[in-house]
């Protein structure tokens, strides 16, 4: 459980960095390779952290697409030349926000006495 909290913190930190790096909008994201690299790296860290979360925590939270996140990590790592930045932006604007909310809730629950 202690390790799960650590990984959840890593996930939330990665999401916050992505939010910070993309706060100027899609056009800036698409035009700046450094921002793209930073965002993709943090999404990779996020996905790798989810792979280290205990099976018990994953089972207790089936509403999270753990397998989909892992698959996205594989694309980022193994098919990085084929990453579609518009698709990445769609993830940032949609599922990533929901994931942040869910991970925050799980972390809060784990920190309860």
C-alpha positions as CSV (number, residue, x, y, z in Angstrom):
1,X,0.0,0.0,0.0
2,X,2.9,2.4,0.8
3,X,4.3,1.8,-2.7
4,X,0.9,2.4,-4.2
5,X,0.7,5.8,-2.6
6,X,4.2,6.6,-4.1
7,X,3.1,5.6,-7.6
8,X,-0.1,7.5,-7.3
9,X,1.9,10.6,-6.3
10,X,4.1,10.1,-9.4
11,X,1.1,9.8,-11.6
12,X,-0.5,13.0,-10.2
13,X,2.8,14.9,-10.5
14,X,3.1,13.8,-14.1
15,X,-0.4,14.9,-14.9
16,X,0.2,18.3,-13.2
17,X,3.3,18.7,-15.3
18,X,1.4,17.9,-18.5
19,X,-1.2,20.4,-17.5
20,X,1.5,23.0,-16.9
21,X,3.3,22.3,-20.2
22,X,0.1,22.5,-22.2
23,X,-1.7,25.4,-20.6
24,X,-1.0,27.7,-23.6
25,X,-3.1,25.5,-25.9
26,X,-3.0,23.2,-28.8
27,X,-1.2,25.5,-31.2
28,X,1.7,26.1,-28.8
29,X,1.9,22.4,-28.1
30,X,2.0,21.5,-31.8
31,X,4.6,24.1,-32.6
32,X,7.1,23.4,-29.8
33,X,9.1,20.1,-30.0
34,X,10.4,20.6,-26.4
35,X,6.9,20.8,-25.1
36,X,5.9,17.7,-27.0
37,X,8.9,15.8,-25.7
38,X,8.2,16.9,-22.1
39,X,4.5,16.0,-22.4
40,X,5.2,12.6,-24.0
41,X,7.9,11.8,-21.3
42,X,5.5,12.6,-18.5
43,X,2.8,10.5,-20.1
44,X,5.3,7.7,-20.2
45,X,6.2,8.1,-16.6
46,X,2.5,8.2,-15.7
47,X,1.8,4.9,-17.6
48,X,4.9,3.2,-16.2
49,X,3.8,4.1,-12.7
50,X,0.4,2.6,-13.3
51,X,2.1,-0.7,-14.2
52,X,3.7,-0.8,-10.8
53,X,0.5,-0.4,-8.9
54,X,-0.6,-3.5,-6.9
55,X,-3.1,-5.9,-8.5
56,X,-5.2,-5.4,-5.4
57,X,-5.6,-1.7,-6.0
58,X,-6.3,-2.2,-9.7
59,X,-8.9,-4.8,-8.9
60,X,-10.5,-2.4,-6.4
61,X,-10.7,0.3,-9.1
62,X,-12.0,-1.5,-12.2
63,X,-13.4,1.8,-13.6
64,X,-9.9,2.8,-14.6
65,X,-8.7,1.4,-17.9
66,X,-5.4,0.0,-16.6
67,X,-4.8,-2.1,-19.7
68,X,-5.5,0.9,-22.0
69,X,-3.0,3.0,-20.1
70,X,-0.4,0.3,-20.3
71,X,-1.1,-0.1,-24.1
72,X,-0.6,3.7,-24.5
73,X,2.7,3.4,-22.7
74,X,3.8,0.8,-25.2
75,X,3.0,3.1,-28.1
76,X,4.9,5.9,-26.5
77,X,8.0,3.8,-25.9
78,X,8.0,1.5,-28.9
79,X,6.2,3.5,-31.6
80,X,7.2,7.0,-30.7
81,X,7.6,8.0,-34.4
82,X,4.0,7.0,-34.9
83,X,2.5,9.0,-32.1
84,X,-0.3,11.3,-33.3
85,X,-0.1,14.6,-31.5
86,X,-3.7,15.4,-32.1
87,X,-4.6,12.1,-30.4
88,X,-2.3,12.9,-27.5
89,X,-4.0,16.3,-27.2
90,X,-7.4,14.6,-27.1
91,X,-6.2,12.5,-24.2
92,X,-4.9,15.5,-22.4
93,X,-8.2,17.3,-22.8
94,X,-10.4,14.4,-21.9
95,X,-9.4,11.2,-20.2
96,X,-6.3,12.7,-18.4
97,X,-8.5,15.1,-16.5
98,X,-10.8,12.2,-15.4
99,X,-7.8,10.1,-14.5
100,X,-6.4,12.9,-12.3
101,X,-9.7,13.1,-10.4
102,X,-9.8,9.3,-9.9
103,X,-6.2,9.0,-8.8
104,X,-6.6,11.9,-6.4
105,X,-9.6,10.1,-4.9
106,X,-7.8,6.8,-4.6
107,X,-4.8,8.5,-2.9
108,X,-7.1,10.3,-0.4
109,X,-8.8,7.0,0.4
110,X,-5.4,5.3,1.0
111,X,-4.3,8.1,3.3
112,X,-7.3,7.7,5.5
113,X,-6.5,6.2,8.9
